[in-house]
Amino acid sequence: MIEIEGITKRYGETTVVKDVSLTIAPRTVTVIVGTSGSGKTTLLRMINRLVEPTSGTIRLDGEDNRTLPGFELRRRIGYAIQGHGLFPHRTVAQNIATVPTLLGWDRARIDAKVAELLTLFQLDPAAFGPRYPHELSGGQQQRVGVARALAAEPKVLLMDEPFGALDPIIRAKAQDDLLAIQKHFETTIVLVTHDMEEAFHLADRIAVMDKGEVVQYATPAEMLVKPATPFVESLIGAGERPFRLLAIETVADAVEPGAAEGEAISSTASQREALSALLWSGRKALPVIGPDGAVIGKVSLEGLAQRAAGPA
């Protein structure tokens, strides 16, 4: 658990982060969003003390983060940034092994962890371990950057615009990879982005910052249905709210009894994907199949429209 209590950061007369308090549950993904200069990156960096707060307290599993030397704290917390930040003259394997080596792990344990992470990120250890960063694509470099941040098995992973430099197709794959890895390691992730689409795709909870303050901290569904301020509403995009609401729930939650004609859609697809398939096919309903491939019901335009409607 990460407890942020009354955190403020000032540079001279300028307050960058103002009296922020948040509780981040373990094994969840929290996304911090806001416009440029809203204080989101400064708040993130105060968790691992790359930036020291002016006042307030941050506790990790009940322990004040000021009780450890900064370098030791940062070895315990994974950190991934936009552009990956890989060491250009070290191989992929050496990059991933950076923190475990500093922590004094034995070679067998390091080699096993490097191989495990490369495999999880769908990079063959024998083929990619000896390569250098310039020999990888942008998407591969980003995956290695996240693998390096996870190498020492941190309970907390901080990510600052990690996918900002990737093209849309690679970015979507990287986001899905991150969610799969997060579930595998049960890591607590705090991620900064300015991309609301990314926030709604990844987050269990979203913190919206404006002028150094957190103006709303809520689940994606709560934020969509009841934005706390006009700023939050504008950030979400009024015209996108119905579609974002459908995007964060799966078809499994919208299955209705009965049969339908047409190409079946998976129960694990998003309701937004189901709406797209319905509109594209020109049908009022489509069959839904479960994980075993058996038809379990249908999903309808009428049902999805009701789910996308705002509060009465």
C-alpha positions as CSV (number, residue, x, y, z in Angstrom):
1,M,0.0,0.0,0.0
2,I,1.2,3.5,-0.8
3,E,-0.1,6.3,1.5
4,I,0.5,9.8,0.3
5,E,-0.5,12.3,3.1
6,G,-0.5,16.1,2.7
7,I,2.4,16.1,0.2
8,T,3.5,19.5,-1.0
9,K,6.4,20.5,-3.2
10,R,7.5,24.2,-3.6
11,Y,10.3,25.7,-5.7
12,G,10.8,29.1,-4.2
13,E,7.4,30.9,-4.5
14,T,6.0,28.3,-6.9
15,T,3.9,25.5,-5.6
16,V,4.1,22.5,-8.0
17,V,2.2,20.0,-5.8
18,K,-0.2,21.2,-3.2
19,D,-1.4,19.2,-0.2
20,V,-2.0,15.9,-2.0
21,S,-3.4,12.9,-0.1
22,L,-4.0,9.5,-1.8
23,T,-4.1,5.9,-0.7
24,I,-3.1,3.4,-3.4
25,A,-4.2,-0.1,-2.8
26,P,-1.6,-2.9,-3.3
27,R,-1.6,-4.9,-6.5
28,T,-3.5,-2.2,-8.4
29,V,-2.8,0.2,-11.3
30,T,-3.2,3.9,-10.5
31,V,-2.9,6.4,-13.3
32,I,-2.1,10.0,-12.7
33,V,-3.4,12.3,-15.5
34,G,-3.5,16.0,-16.1
35,T,-2.3,18.7,-18.4
36,S,1.4,19.7,-18.8
37,G,2.6,21.5,-15.6
38,S,-0.1,20.0,-13.4
39,G,2.4,18.4,-11.1
40,K,1.9,14.7,-12.0
41,T,5.5,13.8,-12.7
42,T,6.7,15.6,-9.6
43,L,4.2,13.7,-7.5
44,L,5.4,10.4,-9.0
45,R,9.0,11.2,-8.4
46,M,8.4,12.0,-4.7
47,I,7.3,8.4,-4.1
48,N,10.9,7.2,-4.8
49,R,12.5,10.5,-3.6
50,L,14.0,11.5,-6.9
51,V,12.3,14.7,-5.8
52,E,12.2,15.5,-2.1
53,P,8.9,16.9,-0.8
54,T,8.7,20.3,0.9
55,S,6.2,18.8,3.4
56,G,4.0,15.8,4.0
57,T,4.6,12.0,4.3
58,I,4.7,9.1,1.9
59,R,4.5,5.6,3.4
60,L,5.2,2.3,1.6
61,D,3.5,-0.6,3.4
62,G,3.4,1.6,6.5
63,E,7.1,2.6,6.3
64,D,8.0,6.3,5.8
65,N,10.0,6.5,2.6
66,R,12.4,8.8,4.3
67,T,13.7,6.1,6.7
68,L,15.9,4.6,3.9
69,P,18.8,6.2,2.0
70,G,17.5,7.4,-1.3
71,F,19.6,5.0,-3.4
72,E,18.4,2.0,-1.4
73,L,14.8,3.1,-1.7
74,R,15.2,3.5,-5.5
75,R,16.6,0.0,-5.8
76,R,13.4,-1.3,-4.2
77,I,11.1,0.6,-6.5
78,G,11.0,-0.1,-10.2
79,Y,11.1,3.0,-12.5
80,A,10.4,3.2,-16.2
81,I,10.4,6.3,-18.3
82,Q,9.4,7.4,-21.8
83,G,12.2,6.4,-24.3
84,H,13.1,3.4,-22.0
85,G,16.5,5.0,-20.8
86,L,18.5,1.8,-21.6
87,F,22.3,1.9,-21.3
88,P,23.5,1.9,-24.9
89,H,26.8,0.1,-24.3
90,R,25.3,-2.7,-22.3
91,T,23.5,-5.7,-23.8
92,V,19.8,-6.4,-23.2
93,A,20.7,-9.0,-20.6
94,Q,23.1,-6.6,-18.8
95,N,20.6,-3.8,-18.8
96,I,17.9,-6.0,-17.2
97,A,20.5,-7.3,-14.7
98,T,21.5,-3.8,-13.5
99,V,19.6,-3.6,-10.2
100,P,19.9,-7.3,-9.3
101,T,23.7,-7.0,-9.8
102,L,23.8,-3.9,-7.5
103,L,21.8,-5.9,-4.9
104,G,24.4,-8.7,-5.0
105,W,22.3,-11.5,-6.4
106,D,24.3,-14.5,-7.5
107,R,24.8,-15.1,-11.2
108,A,22.4,-18.1,-11.5
109,R,19.6,-16.1,-10.0
110,I,20.2,-13.1,-12.2
111,D,20.4,-15.2,-15.4
112,A,17.2,-17.0,-14.5
113,K,15.4,-13.7,-13.8
114,V,16.6,-12.2,-17.1
115,A,15.4,-15.2,-19.0
116,E,12.1,-15.2,-17.2
117,L,11.4,-11.6,-18.0
118,L,12.5,-11.7,-21.7
119,T,10.2,-14.8,-22.1
120,L,7.3,-13.0,-20.5
121,F,7.8,-10.1,-22.8
122,Q,7.9,-12.5,-25.8
123,L,11.6,-11.9,-26.5
124,D,13.6,-15.0,-26.9
125,P,16.4,-14.9,-24.3
126,A,19.0,-16.6,-26.6
127,A,18.3,-14.2,-29.5
128,F,17.7,-10.9,-27.6
129,G,19.9,-11.2,-24.5
130,P,23.2,-10.6,-26.3
131,R,21.8,-7.7,-28.4
132,Y,22.4,-4.0,-27.8
133,P,19.6,-1.4,-27.5
134,H,20.3,0.1,-31.0
135,E,19.6,-3.4,-32.5
136,L,16.0,-3.4,-31.2
137,S,12.9,-1.8,-32.5
138,G,11.2,1.0,-30.4
139,G,8.6,-1.4,-29.0
140,Q,11.3,-4.0,-28.1
141,Q,13.4,-1.3,-26.4
142,Q,10.4,-0.2,-24.3
143,R,9.6,-3.8,-23.3
144,V,13.2,-4.2,-22.2
145,G,13.0,-1.0,-20.2
146,V,10.0,-2.3,-18.3
147,A,11.7,-5.6,-17.8
148,R,14.7,-3.9,-16.3
149,A,12.4,-2.0,-13.9
150,L,10.8,-5.3,-12.8
151,A,14.1,-7.3,-12.5
152,A,14.6,-6.9,-8.8
153,E,11.0,-8.0,-8.1
154,P,9.8,-4.6,-6.7
155,K,6.5,-4.4,-5.1
156,V,6.0,-0.9,-6.6
157,L,6.6,0.1,-10.2
158,L,6.6,3.8,-11.2
159,M,6.1,4.7,-14.8
160,D,6.4,8.2,-16.4
161,E,4.8,8.4,-19.8
162,P,6.3,5.0,-20.6
163,F,4.6,4.5,-24.0
164,G,4.5,8.1,-25.2
165,A,7.1,7.6,-27.9
166,L,5.5,4.4,-29.5
167,D,3.3,4.3,-32.5
168,P,-0.4,3.4,-31.8
169,I,-0.2,-0.3,-32.7
170,I,3.0,-1.0,-30.7
171,R,1.6,1.2,-27.9
172,A,-1.6,-0.9,-27.6
173,K,0.4,-4.1,-27.5
174,A,2.8,-2.6,-24.8
175,Q,-0.2,-1.6,-22.7
176,D,-1.7,-5.1,-22.9
177,D,1.7,-6.6,-22.1
178,L,1.9,-4.4,-19.0
179,L,-1.5,-5.5,-17.7
180,A,-0.5,-9.2,-18.2
181,I,2.8,-8.6,-16.4
182,Q,1.1,-6.7,-13.6
183,K,-1.2,-9.6,-12.9
184,H,1.6,-12.1,-13.1
185,F,3.8,-10.3,-10.5
186,E,0.9,-8.6,-8.6
187,T,2.9,-5.4,-8.7
188,T,1.5,-2.0,-7.6
189,I,1.8,0.3,-10.5
190,V,1.6,4.1,-10.5
191,L,1.7,5.5,-14.0
192,V,1.7,9.1,-15.3
193,T,0.2,9.9,-18.7
194,H,-1.6,12.7,-20.5
195,D,-3.5,10.2,-22.6
196,M,-7.0,9.6,-21.3
197,E,-7.6,6.6,-23.5
198,E,-4.5,5.0,-22.0
199,A,-5.7,5.9,-18.5
200,F,-9.1,4.3,-18.9
201,H,-7.6,1.2,-20.5
202,L,-5.0,0.6,-17.7
203,A,-6.3,2.1,-14.5
204,D,-8.1,0.6,-11.5
205,R,-8.2,4.2,-10.2
206,I,-7.4,7.5,-11.8
207,A,-6.1,10.6,-10.1
208,V,-6.7,13.8,-12.0
209,M,-4.4,16.7,-11.3
210,D,-4.9,20.4,-12.0
211,K,-2.6,23.1,-10.9
212,G,-0.8,20.9,-8.4
213,E,-3.9,19.5,-6.8
214,V,-5.7,16.2,-7.1
215,V,-9.3,17.3,-8.1
216,Q,-10.7,13.7,-8.4
217,Y,-9.5,10.3,-7.4
218,A,-11.9,7.6,-8.5
219,T,-12.5,4.4,-10.5
220,P,-12.8,5.0,-14.3
221,A,-16.6,4.2,-14.1
222,E,-17.1,6.6,-11.2
223,M,-15.2,9.3,-13.0
224,L,-17.2,8.9,-16.2
225,V,-20.6,8.9,-14.6
226,K,-19.9,11.7,-12.1
227,P,-16.9,13.9,-13.0
228,A,-16.0,16.0,-9.9
229,T,-15.3,19.3,-11.8
230,P,-15.8,20.9,-15.2
231,F,-12.0,20.4,-15.7
232,V,-12.4,16.6,-15.2
233,E,-15.3,16.6,-17.5
234,S,-13.4,18.4,-20.2
235,L,-10.4,16.1,-19.8
236,I,-12.6,13.0,-20.3
237,G,-14.3,14.6,-23.3
238,A,-18.1,14.8,-23.1
239,G,-18.5,13.2,-26.5
240,E,-16.4,10.3,-25.6
241,R,-18.1,9.4,-22.2
242,P,-20.5,6.7,-23.5
243,F,-17.8,5.0,-25.5
244,R,-15.2,5.1,-22.7
245,L,-17.9,3.6,-20.4
246,L,-18.4,0.7,-22.8
247,A,-14.6,0.3,-23.2
248,I,-13.9,-0.4,-19.5
249,E,-16.4,-3.3,-19.2
250,T,-16.4,-6.7,-21.0
251,V,-19.1,-8.3,-23.0
252,A,-19.5,-10.9,-20.3
253,D,-21.2,-8.3,-18.2
254,A,-23.7,-7.5,-21.0
255,V,-24.7,-11.0,-22.0
256,E,-28.5,-11.4,-22.5
257,P,-30.4,-14.7,-22.8
258,G,-31.5,-15.8,-26.2
259,A,-30.0,-16.5,-29.6
260,A,-28.8,-14.2,-32.4
261,E,-27.5,-14.6,-36.0
262,G,-24.1,-13.4,-37.2
263,E,-20.4,-13.8,-36.3
264,A,-20.0,-14.5,-32.6
265,I,-18.1,-12.1,-30.3
266,S,-16.0,-13.3,-27.4
267,S,-17.2,-12.6,-23.8
268,T,-13.8,-11.2,-23.0
269,A,-14.0,-8.4,-25.7
270,S,-14.9,-5.0,-24.5
271,Q,-18.5,-3.7,-24.8
272,R,-17.2,-1.0,-27.1
273,E,-15.8,-3.7,-29.4
274,A,-19.2,-5.3,-29.4
275,L,-20.9,-2.1,-30.3
276,S,-18.5,-1.6,-33.2
277,A,-19.2,-5.1,-34.4
278,L,-23.0,-4.6,-34.2
279,L,-22.8,-1.3,-36.1
280,W,-20.5,-2.7,-38.7
281,S,-22.6,-5.8,-39.3
282,G,-25.9,-3.8,-39.3
283,R,-27.4,-6.3,-36.8
284,K,-29.4,-5.6,-33.7
285,A,-27.8,-8.5,-31.8
286,L,-24.8,-10.9,-32.1
287,P,-24.1,-14.3,-30.4
288,V,-21.6,-14.3,-27.5
289,I,-19.1,-17.2,-26.9
290,G,-17.4,-18.0,-23.7
291,P,-13.8,-19.0,-23.1
292,D,-14.5,-22.6,-24.2
293,G,-16.1,-21.4,-27.5
294,A,-19.6,-22.3,-26.6
295,V,-22.4,-19.8,-27.2
296,I,-23.6,-18.4,-23.8
297,G,-26.2,-15.8,-25.0
298,K,-26.3,-12.6,-27.1
299,V,-25.3,-9.0,-26.9
300,S,-27.7,-6.3,-28.3
301,L,-27.6,-2.7,-29.5
302,E,-30.4,-1.9,-27.2
303,G,-28.7,-3.4,-24.1
304,L,-25.4,-1.6,-24.9
305,A,-27.2,1.7,-25.4
306,Q,-28.7,1.4,-22.0
307,R,-25.3,0.6,-20.5
308,A,-23.7,3.7,-22.2
309,A,-26.4,6.1,-21.0
310,G,-25.5,8.6,-18.3
311,P,-27.3,8.8,-14.9
312,A,-30.9,9.9,-15.1
